[in-house]
Amino acid sequence: MLFLKDVKKSFSQPDGTALPILDVAEFHVAAGEQMVLVGQSGCGKTTLLHVIAGISRPDSGQVRVNDWDITLMSEAECDRFRAEHIGYVFQTFNLLRGFTALENVMLAMRFTGRHVDRARARQLLDRVGLSHRITHKPTMLSVGEQQRVAVARALANRPKLLLADEPTANVDSGHQQQVLDLLRQTCREENVALVLVTHTPVVASQFDRVERLEEFNLVVKDRETV
């Protein structure tokens, strides 16, 4: 399902020099597999998710999703591929302020050009406990409620790969498990591979596979040996 080979990524600094962020020799996730990615702040977890999703292009290497190498796609092709095959729960939600919770979920469906399934959008919002808030816009929702809308939106298109960047970080303890259960159960039911970044031990402890990025990101390993 997901395979990375010799992926390197750096960013330009103000003085023009390159700051290496990622150097991943190999990373893979099987179809339907659920795993957690942990690591110290600054080790490149969010950057890795962005590279996998095609939001940020690597300097070199392969990023294969469903046997498609997204590094070979044009920006437009990559955007369409992501809409059809990859769900993403962002730390900052990225909800559109002028649209209701229901409209935000349905809008994600429009990007694929396929039928907009209003019933599925309502069902997903109900499953995250927001059936009574579907007509509310983001400014009328709490931070935790916005996060739950973002989770529903990420699942809207029945992706084959779901990337979740701290999906429970802004959710109150009463809804943290609810959000996690929705992600995991839906992924199991629809055979979706899940890569979840978290700093929360109680979340990580529920997964069989937990990987520390600094153990396979050579940039961080090199820093630690200096």
ABEGO torsion letter per residue (X at the ends): XBBBBGBBBBBBBAAGBBBBABBBABBBBBBGBBBBBBEBBGAGAAAAAAAAAGABBBABEBBBBGGBBAAABBAAAAAAAAAAABBBBBAAGGBBAABBAAAAAAAAAAAAGBBBBAAAAAAAAAAAGAAAAAABBAAABBAAAAAAAAAAAAAAAGBABBBBBGAAAABBAAAAAAAAAAAAAAAAAAGBBBBBBBABAAAAAABABBBBAAAABAAAAAAAAX
